[in-house]
Amino acid sequence: MTHNRRQTEQPHPAALPPFQALLDGTNWASLATACGTGESLPAALALLTSPDALIRESALQDALGPVTHQNSIYEATVPVALYVAAILNHPAVTAGDDSQDAKTSPNRPTLVRLLEWLGDTAYDADDECVAIGERLYGERFLDEYEEMRAFRDARPAIFSAIRALFGHANADVRHTALVAAIPLIEHPLLTQHQAALASHARRLLATSTDRRHRDRVLDALKAWGHDTSGLEDASDIAAREHYALLRAARASWEGGYSEDPPF
């Protein structure tokens, strides 16, 4: 986690700007990443809209890796997230779902990968992470962690792009979009979408066998006060029992040390 206390010169936009405006209008070299500055990010981000699926795949790590290292939020994370959200409807990105490259490649389509990244980053800045940070660092955690606060402020703009994919023809896309949206709607301006997401979550549970997707939507439904007992299948029950055993084992293991183990 980084704690750069420099004030952001301009707040993030409330609406999602065009991707090219974000790329050209951001002073990337002035923004911190996990490995220095964001000077190299524009070239990598531009390749995410290449018509060549292999080039897009190669660009993913260079474009996204430097701004999400070890689950931390960096100065460059917000403009990258806004750019990624802005290209979700780019023809080169959307065409990847049904292209021959996508069908023959062992890698998942670019659109799914970008949605996964947005979702993972949103979970790294969700209310639970803030609560943990406040317990560890005090009530001024978000005041000092400006990068996380900036990402949380950008959630409505990011959500505006993701919600358009809830009805996508590709089940992997719409399910990944749903999972990515769950932590975003913790924003006060987005809680009104909770009922709609709950309906999408129930449809996911009726069809999906993806363990990660099912865990995410079940946790969300429970947090929103829904009874999930009739939505769980045998694999959900087995997973829940397995997680409970892991938590119990971890609690027992941690209780055996007066200090945190040095590893």
Disulfide bonds with the S-S distance in Angstrom:
none
